[in-house]
Amino acid sequence: MAFEEYLIGKREKGAWVAETSYGAGGVMATNGEVVGLNFELIPDFNQNWQEILSAGADVRTVESRAKGPLTLPFQIRFTPVNWKWLKYLMKVEDDGSDPYTHTFTVPNSVQSFKLEWAKRHTTNVVVTLTGCMILNAVLSFSKGTGAGEGFCVVTANCVASDYDLGATVTSLDAGNITDGPFQWRHVKLTLEGSEVVEVNNGEISIASGIEPNDSRYCNATLNRALGEGIPKTFRINGRFNVNEKDNTYQTLWDAAAAVGSTNKLEFIRGANDNMIFTFGVFKFASTNAPTDLEGVSAPDLIWTDDALTSTIATDSVDVY
């Protein structure tokens, strides 16, 4: 007797493609690609049924329900192998020949995407989400101290306008991942012009300023779907946890001013294979560490940046 087949996470695939117009376009088979390594999707989909309490019957129960606003928020987590994911938060310009440079800037509109969440099985379960937008994303890293630790992770909170439930998994021409993962050992932090070696972990958070309910309209064409997102204030902030050996960070915080000289976060995987976030008006909100009677003082350096001076990736990928 054969065992019954179940859906398991190991067999899932997440793939995305940029849309040519909001909620439409973008050919997954020719331009789509696997999102990243160790892809996970955490949905929070809801039909939002609206109660009809009374239609004249003499009962205390809910008499019926009508379809409400379809909400399709979801979170994705993955380990990046390149920096293409940033094009859904920022505008990118590709230049040069191998090695190519990809320069990111803050646009007044964002790029939407189509996402295929495929649960492979003898009978596949495939959810295709359209009109997807990244609301905010956090790139985090933590030092590896043993097996199975140390990958960089992107956690993105997203929302989709609509969905389709099918059974066909797209075969991707450009979807095979050949580059390795970005890891803790690729991180290089520079503060006030000097490299900081003693970094335990950290993160950089980027928010598009999109509020989904701004695009919920009384419109028969959209029906229950969301309209095009409206990016508002673009924000960047983050945290670095470091081992403390003097009063450097307290002094920078005490100054209550922008940190001078060069401040940047780099991810260096090899020669001509890197990403550099160069901060503009970089300020510390908090640099305090609690007492650890048997440990090293390791404050979380909580920071904000009004605007990145430059955001540039360099690699062998010609077009992001």
Steps between C-alpha positions, in 0.01 A plus 500: 500500500641841399504790743264789431668810356489817706594859426837580659687829522823358359333458161358853480630761257453876502555686173433857399504725195464876458161606365484720190193673643345480844331164548585375150781407264833343575561159343613260773633236259744736326577774754408346834749370752516317829474753783794369703633215709295347784187680381207520740160665459277581796151600378237697686229482233144579603160506325374740773142373493246768594221387730137551408337474840142539395299439187170491685516152653422457870839346596797598713760354261685674221266463203761516220827655395611705199845516347712772658819674388750238385824551693817323391788602729791259522858479617788339314835396643803391300878509481610731217751399234494842330335839549218482246241501779579866567347601165159451663585772753726729296569591138804332343728602212727231348831614351827377351624162392600209721537590785173694481393773739143540621423839651187531716317826562175595672219538241157658531336173398585136564523188284225243553553129446326169444583223745450128443484293818520139386438206731615209289312171513356242263219757489679833546354782708604829340399842632578784258489843660478810280540868571752420772683780681764498774387716790825464693798268504767418757839361404647332808824321579643323802839342559527128446633300793412151380344291227182636344559859614603826341295557185383851420120510491255732327161527669251693287146595593294513183145533374335377182203637311357171373574128473438190294495141623631245250702183457768586241855581613686728258830366367743792520765561235684746723398356833794281595709640783871453441646762736567419863322656799604821670621422853613666821863482386431730205398794723721808547385796709669841490411770754652848508753388239629197694422132453311339789614139536307402813153466343283221643187555297294773343238603253400771255132577451351672195137614486320610184236702683213311334181464702274242328174660616592818311432296185172338602233665284125497445541381143316229311793433267736420786218319679666352812861558386743771605590787271852608418715576803588857599856531636528766766794571731803280429680404820827324585610392846664207672709351775854373551594292804869536587741404775591820682860579601491876570268801501497555122133423445383682811693807386343493156155467656571777753587740218136483383610572146565325171805273512778651292731357237403178315228268629416195292394137506658266245435142398814367331482153349806537278679726257246709306222318686360729769231737620577833665241697698655843563308698759430872468373663819579218741396542866491280809172485691634268771834338584437373853574148622364341819738358756609144424679381814669205328511622141631763264318831480326478162272798427246511223594806296159619385533736204310698240605644167308775324610387155762269357783684327542206264388140467705308246530128425779357284492150353486296179123537451435723201141610572318523829 
